[in-house]
Amino acid sequence: MMGTLAALAIIFAQLSLLAFGGGNTILPEMQRQVVEVHRWMSAQEFGALFALAQAAPGPNMMVVPLVGWHVAGLPGLLVSALAKFGPCSVLTGVVVGLWRRFKDRPWRRVVQAGLVPLTVGLVSASAVLISGATGRTAGLLGVTAGVAALSLLTRLHPLWLLAAGAVAGLAGAGG
């Protein structure tokens, strides 16, 4: 058990410092670690935990404590949550202080402009990974593509899109 808790702490502390541009940017590596490297769960189980975390109120990284819980119960939940949210919180505080200190520097705009495509790429990789893990049939992939298109082309609230996707999946798109 201690080895598993140590592994959870190391994985999520590292991911904490890599979550640049938002928590979803680390989903591909999180999934690789818990599914492929440590084999703590299947890709489908990871996708289900991610979906549950997204449907629940709160931060979008609630999948981290759920993974910890799945792997090692309450101790796993606590270790993974502290390891994921602790280091990035400290780092964010330091960076925000420095960012404010250098607020009038011209290089700030250049840095911000360069970070946009990086963040978009990381979030897109996460979307592809989760879609692949959960869309096991042509019908489910179609529902995913349809909901993604609607979210890009309309101003519909994401909860309506989530509900529509769930109804479509239950109606037989997954079969």
Long-range contacts (C-beta under 8 A, 24 or more apart in sequence): 1-72, 1-75, 4-71, 4-72, 4-76, 5-72, 5-75, 5-76, 5-79, 7-38, 8-68, 8-71, 8-72, 8-76, 8-79, 8-80, 8-83, 9-79, 9-80, 9-82, 9-83, 10-83, 11-38, 11-83, 12-64, 12-68, 12-79, 12-80, 12-83, 12-84, 13-83, 13-84, 13-86, 13-87, 15-84, 16-83, 16-84, 16-85, 16-86, 16-87, 16-88, 17-87, 17-88, 17-91, 19-61, 19-84, 19-88, 20-115, 20-118, 20-119, 20-122, 21-115, 21-118, 21-119, 21-122, 21-123, 22-60, 22-119, 22-123, 23-59, 23-60, 23-61, 24-60, 24-122, 24-123, 24-126, 25-119, 25-122, 25-123, 25-125, 25-126, 26-122, 26-126, 27-63, 27-125, 27-126, 27-129, 27-130, 28-125, 28-126, 28-129, 30-63, 30-64, 30-67, 31-129, 31-130, 31-133, 34-67, 34-71, 38-71, 40-67, 40-70, 40-71, 41-67, 41-70, 41-71, 43-132, 43-133, 44-133, 44-134, 44-136, 45-70, 46-133, 47-130, 47-133, 47-134, 48-134, 50-130, 51-134, 54-162, 55-162, 61-85, 136-174, 137-173, 137-174, 137-175, 139-169, 139-172, 139-173, 139-174, 139-175, 140-169, 140-173, 140-174, 142-173, 143-168, 143-169, 143-173, 143-174
